[in-house]
């Protein structure tokens, strides 16, 4: 182990023999430096800041010893020992009274006594240096801590604050000293309640943990989580308190976003379930309505009534489609798209939708912003946001639609790259309470009859189903900005739909197996297809269909199956049937894809029929599936 370096001692005397004598006395324990005048001693002190002890004679030309120690006491931390004769004791007494020297020695000195005084002075210097370093370390820790730290006395006035806490309260540390919460520049929610808690901490001598408070300063609002604990004096009595505050604003915002997301997911599942059942009802209403209408004579007075009924069913189908989009259950036809090109195309349509007093600013990139999505749905995002912005600017304004790219999504976390669609208006803006609800289905701030309340909920559903995120920032009378983050596609390759295999089958003579768990939908599909000459087998589940085919020797030509069914999905059952019937053709039908997994399980190139459908649409899709 390396030996610790010896401390430095500076000897100051104008008599060389005195310097030699003192050096002989101390050099075995210290590194000894010498100077023959006060001026030279000060010069050495300026160069060497680690001198522990200065031993100086009192009587010297130009600068006396007490003058030297006086100057040293003001600028240096070295301990000072004054050596003097009895005739100079008055100077020693003054130096002692003024605290300028650690000790003194009289000539002739006692070697043991002087050595002991020097050792004690050196130890005092070492302890003082350690204390200074510890204070500096504590100061650095406090001022560089991201948490706010402060001390208060028993009167609840600040005795010390660190940089972070001072900035949160809108001032400097020195500006807060001696002030209470009510006297600071910041606006603090319920300062009286906070001080009441602090009085209890001091009176009971017990800490409080995770006390929430809100501070407004510098145009910004912060939520702080504080711990307040008593500070005790040497005798154990409480002399004040220490507080440690953490800015949890971002954490609370993330928690609110999570709660909002969970609420939206729950509402989405409810909306999707309702829309699924409603779609099945609409299939029956529209199909039987069309069948009844076709059987009517041209001059039948009820035909016009039936036409109105079918129009209402179409409007209900459109409403259901929006609900399914919100719940992320609307089937998508995904392909690789350039967001720049879509925005440019849609902008031509926006010119006709916007008021002439609204200025449209378009900003796209030369570099492609490739995403994976359904082109119709991405266009719907832009249109819905633009229409929403238009309605927020009844007296005109500026609508900006911009495409950019960002790393890490809304929070800048991670390395994933996103295409960013920004839609910004200079309209009336929204309150924070309205912002919390804008994506809820049927929520609207417009007058009754002037909106369905599904525009932004549809945008939300499309964004989520496309694997993206949406954020909104708005201030009343300052406008609103929506940012849609969509993951960048890894390549620009667009999948091609492969040709179905298997021989073509004559239309109207084929054997069709229908699997549909809703009995009403299954009955109308069977009636439509059998009425057009098809041999139709029907089952309510995949298991029932398996039992039906087990004893059948002749093959089937086409499987018409719902996608989402109990126990086994349509795509899973089709995969099993292909082993028994190679080249089997398929038509899937659904108005509700419960998850991305359900949508992605549909084989590429498979024919798809979206509910609610009409008899003619069913026949056309069956004919297409059989003849491709």
NUFITI-393039 format. One record per residue (C-alpha): x, y, z; residue number from 1. Coordinates in steps of 0.001 Angstrom, whole numbers, plus 500000, padded with zeros to 6 digits. Layout:
# NUFITI-393039
X;Y;Z;NUM
...
This chain:
# NUFITI-393039
500000;500000;500000;1
501357;503437;499063;2
502295;505607;502042;3
500175;508750;502478;4
501975;511977;501532;5
503204;514059;504489;6
501426;517321;505169;7
503190;520579;504326;8
504377;523049;506979;9
505631;526556;506077;10
508259;528165;508391;11
508562;531972;508241;12
511479;533766;510011;13
514124;536272;508986;14
516792;534459;511027;15
518278;531467;509115;16
519345;529620;512289;17
515750;529655;513559;18
514516;528196;510272;19
517153;525419;510471;20
516244;524592;514063;21
512540;524373;513308;22
513139;522323;510144;23
515244;519813;512126;24
512436;519565;514665;25
509603;518900;512179;26
511052;517363;508976;27
510651;513764;510140;28
506838;514173;510254;29
506141;516934;507739;30
507263;518309;504404;31
508896;521562;505475;32
508967;524749;503368;33
510730;527955;504433;34
510469;531698;503751;35
512571;534535;505256;36
509849;537191;504963;37
506104;537644;505055;38
506047;538613;501387;39
507760;535394;500313;40
505416;533404;502525;41
502368;534903;500799;42
503901;534114;497407;43
504342;530468;498397;44
500786;530313;499712;45
499470;531534;496366;46
501347;528728;494600;47
500623;525907;497053;48
497091;525614;498393;49
497682;522457;500420;50
499959;523950;503083;51
498515;522743;506376;52
500344;524873;508969;53
502184;528212;508857;54
504635;528867;511760;55
505770;532507;511764;56
507963;534662;513961;57
506381;537860;515266;58
509289;540239;514819;59
510287;540540;511169;60
511171;543571;508994;61
508489;545066;506696;62
505711;542618;507727;63
505272;541425;511310;64
503962;537977;512172;65
500552;539186;513357;66
500130;541130;510076;67
500980;537967;508112;68
498537;535744;510011;69
495850;538406;509597;70
496239;538293;505820;71
496440;534496;505836;72
493262;534220;507926;73
491278;536099;505290;74
492392;534123;502239;75
493727;530677;503254;76
492618;527741;505374;77
496102;526852;506668;78
496310;526798;510472;79
498554;529492;511935;80
501041;529345;514878;81
502736;532547;516083;82
506201;532331;517683;83
507150;535290;519844;84
509164;536605;522809;85
507582;537756;526060;86
507859;541372;524964;87
505411;540730;522087;88
502618;539049;524056;89
500257;541952;523305;90
500245;541054;519595;91
499623;537420;520496;92
496668;538302;522702;93
495095;540372;519887;94
495617;537539;517370;95
494052;535007;519753;96
491070;537236;520529;97
490430;537831;516826;98
490646;534114;516025;99
493563;534526;513636;100
495879;531879;515134;101
495507;528270;516195;102
498223;528460;518864;103
501347;530370;519893;104
504772;529465;521226;105
507239;531601;523172;106
510975;531684;522723;107
512798;529625;523684;108
510200;526989;522856;109
509761;523543;524314;110
510365;521107;521439;111
507833;518524;522575;112
505218;521195;523231;113
505795;522887;519852;114
505763;519583;517954;115
502489;518656;519648;116
500922;522005;518718;117
501991;521597;515079;118
500563;518058;514966;119
497243;519281;516394;120
497162;522173;513943;121
497829;519802;511018;122
495041;517505;512209;123
492715;520500;512495;124
493575;521455;508891;125
492877;517904;507715;126
489503;517785;509442;127
488591;521228;508120;128
489501;520133;504580;129
487397;516988;504886;130
484479;519013;506240;131
484815;521495;503361;132
484890;518655;500827;133
481857;517025;502409;134
479983;520325;502387;135
480922;520842;498764;136
479796;517298;497938;137
476464;517841;499694;138
476066;521159;497892;139
476740;519494;494521;140
474373;516641;495337;141
471610;519071;496286;142
472029;521439;493374;143
472466;518713;490749;144
469624;516554;492000;145
466666;516382;489586;146
464433;516289;492669;147
463582;519446;494568;148
465160;519651;498054;149
464476;522307;500671;150
464845;523026;504398;151
462462;525022;506563;152
462739;526352;510108;153
460058;526026;512790;154
458329;529117;511404;155
457934;527309;508070;156
460142;529756;506178;157
462747;528472;503737;158
466294;528270;505117;159
467757;526543;502061;160
466536;525299;498668;161
468300;523582;495799;162
468326;524763;492183;163
465518;522471;490938;164
463059;523426;493670;165
463854;527139;493311;166
463171;527008;489580;167
459881;525177;490135;168
458809;527991;492458;169
459855;530643;489937;170
462905;532132;491638;171
466504;531723;492817;172
467583;530051;496033;173
468591;533347;497661;174
465206;534870;496755;175
463351;532156;498682;176
465310;532425;501939;177
463157;533614;504826;178
459932;533313;502820;179
456921;531076;503367;180
454852;529332;500692;181
452398;532240;500561;182
455214;534702;499802;183
456768;532982;496762;184
456173;534013;493141;185
454660;530688;492145;186
450970;529944;492420;187
450594;526970;494769;188
447351;525095;495169;189
446119;525323;498807;190
449322;526613;500513;191
447464;526781;503861;192
446721;523044;503706;193
450370;522261;502917;194
451611;524372;505823;195
449118;522670;508133;196
450682;519321;507175;197
454162;520780;507793;198
453136;521977;511281;199
452024;518447;512126;200
455402;517104;510927;201
457217;519506;513285;202
454827;519043;516238;203
454652;515240;516046;204
458163;514656;514772;205
456867;512197;512157;206
457372;512289;508365;207
454684;512322;505671;208
455218;510499;502372;209
453855;510992;498839;210
452016;514238;499519;211
450700;515572;496186;212
450757;519295;495399;213
450389;521421;492272;214
452609;524406;491441;215
452126;526981;488658;216
455153;529082;487686;217
456683;530427;484490;218
453623;529531;482436;219
453896;525860;483372;220
451991;523667;485782;221
453690;520846;487698;222
452457;518067;489946;223
454882;517313;492796;224
455063;514241;495001;225
456652;515322;498302;226
458164;513675;501352;227
458478;515931;504404;228
460502;514829;507447;229
461499;516518;510727;230
465057;517852;511235;231
466418;517508;514785;232
469054;519547;516590;233
471919;518286;518750;234
469604;517925;521744;235
467096;515865;519736;236
464423;518557;519505;237
462775;519316;516156;238
464284;522505;514705;239
462610;522387;511282;240
461900;520065;508399;241
463425;518830;505148;242
461352;518278;502022;243
462128;516221;498929;244
459841;516851;495961;245
459693;514933;492691;246
458100;516242;489484;247
455586;513523;488563;248
453731;515533;485906;249
454819;513278;483025;250
454099;510147;485056;251
450575;511332;485834;252
450011;512229;482180;253
451132;508733;481135;254
448837;507190;483759;255
445952;509300;482447;256
446749;508204;478897;257
446801;504564;480026;258
443459;504945;481810;259
442012;506700;478776;260
443342;503953;476498;261
441850;501243;478744;262
438524;503072;478787;263
438566;503436;475009;264
439423;499743;474615;265
436506;498797;476853;266
434123;501067;474945;267
435549;499692;471697;268
434895;496088;472697;269
431354;497024;473671;270
430811;498915;470407;271
432290;496067;468371;272
430091;493486;470047;273
426951;495552;469526;274
427889;496260;465908;275
428556;492553;465272;276
425080;491564;466447;277
423530;494533;464667;278
425250;493593;461406;279
423714;490123;461530;280
420296;491677;462084;281
420868;494003;459133;282
421758;491058;456867;283
418368;489540;457657;284
416464;492862;457378;285
418080;493859;454076;286
417937;490388;452514;287
414317;489602;453355;288
413355;493183;452563;289
414855;492864;449062;290
413248;489453;448567;291
409856;490848;449543;292
410334;493900;447344;293
411269;491763;444332;294
408083;489741;444775;295
405912;492866;444693;296
404166;494123;441598;297
405437;497363;440137;298
402243;499201;441088;299
402125;497758;444620;300
401657;500756;447006;301
403776;499001;449630;302
406843;498955;447367;303
407702;502577;448126;304
407412;501887;451851;305
409765;498918;451502;306
412250;501106;449622;307
412296;503560;452556;308
412832;500665;454960;309
415844;499507;452928;310
417256;503055;452829;311
417051;503165;456630;312
418836;499820;456760;313
421634;501256;454582;314
422024;504205;456954;315
422143;501804;459894;316
424806;499779;458070;317
426926;502920;457584;318
426603;503763;461289;319
427569;500214;462243;320
430602;500409;459976;321
431811;503486;461835;322
431356;501724;465165;323
433397;498772;463898;324
436127;501106;462728;325
436288;502674;466195;326
436463;499241;467836;327
439289;498229;465424;328
437103;495402;464142;329
436587;496699;460610;330
438306;494409;458049;331
441305;496087;456421;332
442942;495626;453038;333
446507;496541;453976;334
449158;497460;451460;335
452297;499580;451349;336
451375;503237;450847;337
453228;506539;450559;338
451620;508935;453038;339
452866;511905;451001;340
450992;510721;447920;341
447778;510099;449865;342
447881;513571;451439;343
448480;515139;448015;344
445538;513244;446487;345
443178;514024;449353;346
444132;517718;449295;347
442382;518048;445920;348
439164;516930;447592;349
439740;519208;450601;350
439600;522268;448368;351
435929;521513;447716;352
435133;520741;451372;353
436733;523792;452987;354
435219;527229;453359;355
436793;529766;451005;356
437919;531703;454105;357
440064;528750;455216;358
443626;528759;453869;359
445020;525275;453232;360
448778;524805;453716;361
450207;521505;452521;362
453686;520292;453513;363
454919;516938;452204;364
458359;515348;451911;365
460327;514445;448820;366
461413;511256;450556;367
458615;508624;450560;368
456911;508039;453918;369
455953;504390;453432;370
453345;502881;455762;371
451219;499733;455888;372
447512;500465;455831;373
444172;500489;454077;374
444220;503381;451598;375
440520;504142;452074;376
440891;504294;455826;377
444027;506480;455721;378
442155;508887;453441;379
439297;508842;455957;380
441696;509899;458750;381
442773;512960;456767;382
439234;513890;455722;383
437753;513496;459205;384
440500;515558;460856;385
440260;518239;458160;386
436463;518477;458447;387
436786;518657;462221;388
439283;521529;461790;389
437003;523288;459310;390
434097;523200;461758;391
436376;524678;464454;392
437023;527744;462236;393
433546;529164;461483;394
435067;532574;460711;395
437938;531202;458645;396
441567;530529;459499;397
444494;528348;458471;398
444500;524573;458101;399
447943;522967;457867;400
448371;519343;456779;401
451952;518130;457120;402
453887;514884;456630;403
457126;514245;458510;404
459073;511416;460119;405
460003;510886;463760;406
462015;508414;465781;407
460460;506742;468797;408
456836;507818;468387;409
455044;510442;470517;410
457429;510100;473461;411
460666;509740;471448;412
461363;506388;473116;413
463040;503565;471192;414
464460;503399;467700;415
461316;502633;465675;416
460671;505146;462903;417
457211;506630;462346;418
455533;508603;459600;419
453800;511573;461233;420
450632;513161;459872;421
450017;516578;461464;422
446702;518391;461050;423
446737;521851;462657;424
444068;524555;462735;425
443760;528068;464136;426
440226;527555;465390;427
438402;527838;468694;428
440408;525114;470440;429
439219;522791;473201;430
439209;522680;476982;431
441097;519907;478759;432
437779;518296;479738;433
436644;518121;476102;434
440043;516704;475041;435
439568;513792;477440;436
436375;512716;475623;437
436864;513621;471958;438
437583;510044;470856;439
434532;508547;472589;440
431844;507367;470154;441
428791;509654;469932;442
430518;512437;471898;443
430097;515768;470115;444
430270;519465;470969;445
428130;520344;467947;446
424430;521110;468055;447
421999;518209;468006;448
421541;516977;464454;449
424808;518492;463205;450
427079;515515;463787;451
427053;511841;464720;452
429934;512094;467190;453
431737;509301;465325;454
434219;511304;463234;455
437130;511356;465696;456
436276;507958;467192;457
436556;506550;463657;458
439984;508193;463302;459
441033;506719;466650;460
439960;503217;465622;461
441736;503345;462237;462
444956;504628;463823;463
444954;501924;466473;464
444086;499176;463971;465
446969;500400;461794;466
449404;499994;464703;467
449748;503745;465269;468
449122;506358;467941;469
447332;509691;467966;470
447983;512745;470140;471
446125;516043;470449;472
447225;519424;471788;473
444759;522273;472073;474
444203;525573;473871;475
440967;527526;473927;476
441082;530271;471261;477
444556;529085;470198;478
443653;526213;467846;479
444186;522465;467819;480
446897;520127;466553;481
446431;516408;465905;482
449494;514227;465339;483
449048;510716;463927;484
452067;508404;464283;485
452089;505418;461883;486
454973;502888;461819;487
457168;503206;458725;488
457030;500137;456469;489
460253;498131;456165;490
460010;498077;452371;491
457918;499339;449507;492
456959;495886;448242;493
453242;495538;447566;494
451865;492026;447859;495
450114;490602;444813;496
447050;488442;445192;497
447775;484922;443933;498
445333;483206;441617;499
443064;480636;443274;500
443813;477082;442305;501
441390;474340;441299;502
439145;473713;438288;503
436351;476119;437515;504
432913;474933;438544;505
429701;475743;436743;506
427749;478499;438465;507
424420;477375;439893;508
425420;473690;439946;509
428092;473810;442633;510
427894;472403;446139;511
428292;475081;448788;512
428876;474539;452510;513
427683;477471;454661;514
428930;477832;458255;515
427306;480665;460200;516
426533;480668;463917;517
423693;483189;463577;518
420626;481141;462565;519
418777;484047;460890;520
421750;484963;458694;521
422343;481308;457847;522
418710;480769;456834;523
418599;483766;454495;524
421932;482783;452880;525
420689;479222;452346;526
417445;480510;450824;527
419271;482882;448425;528
421803;480302;447217;529
419446;477321;446956;530
416977;479548;445114;531
419706;480176;442521;532
420315;476472;441864;533
423158;475679;444272;534
423244;472549;446418;535
423628;473983;449906;536
424854;472298;453080;537
424542;474278;456312;538
426099;474154;459767;539
426244;476511;462758;540
429781;475610;463887;541
432947;474067;462498;542
432354;470985;464636;543
428852;470546;463187;544
430268;470927;459675;545
432880;468221;460381;546
430130;465808;461420;547
428162;466707;458289;548
431115;465971;455979;549
432218;462823;457766;550
429620;460613;456034;551
429671;462495;452722;552
431441;460848;449798;553
431079;463655;447234;554
433356;466711;447546;555
432176;470255;448108;556
433097;473096;445727;557
432934;476150;447941;558
433118;476935;451637;559
431185;480049;452717;560
432120;480715;456328;561
431903;483391;458967;562
435347;484473;460210;563
434659;484736;463953;564
432903;481684;465398;565
432829;479836;468737;566
435679;477365;469429;567
437169;477313;465922;568
437430;480228;463465;569
436486;480011;459800;570
440096;480373;458517;571
441292;477610;460895;572
438576;475223;459686;573
439318;476084;456027;574
442981;475162;456580;575
441872;471734;457815;576
439450;471211;454914;577
442140;471973;452331;578
443932;468785;453355;579
440815;466771;452493;580
439737;468867;449500;581
442826;470284;447729;582
441951;473370;445692;583
438802;474031;447716;584
437545;477560;447109;585
436444;479793;449976;586
434380;482894;450648;587
434717;484425;454103;588
432065;486781;455429;589
432236;489036;458469;590
431440;492464;459704;591
433551;492065;462825;592
437185;491000;463015;593
437771;490716;466750;594
441548;491194;466638;595
444498;491718;464356;596
445171;488002;464717;597
441714;487244;463349;598
442238;489530;460365;599
445721;488246;459574;600
444539;484605;459656;601
442456;485107;456498;602
444509;483542;453664;603
445935;485923;451082;604
443766;485908;447980;605
440685;484532;449722;606
437376;486067;448682;607
435823;488271;451395;608
432236;489524;451813;609
431616;492287;454314;610
428428;492261;456402;611
425759;493446;456089;612
425302;492208;452523;613
422377;491910;450131;614
421260;488757;448286;615
422746;490068;445034;616
426072;490815;446710;617
426168;487282;448145;618
425405;485724;444764;619
428009;487893;443013;620
430753;486990;445510;621
429899;483276;445342;622
429973;483405;441528;623
433341;485222;441607;624
434827;482738;444071;625
433755;479768;441927;626
434919;481153;438582;627
438307;482701;439478;628
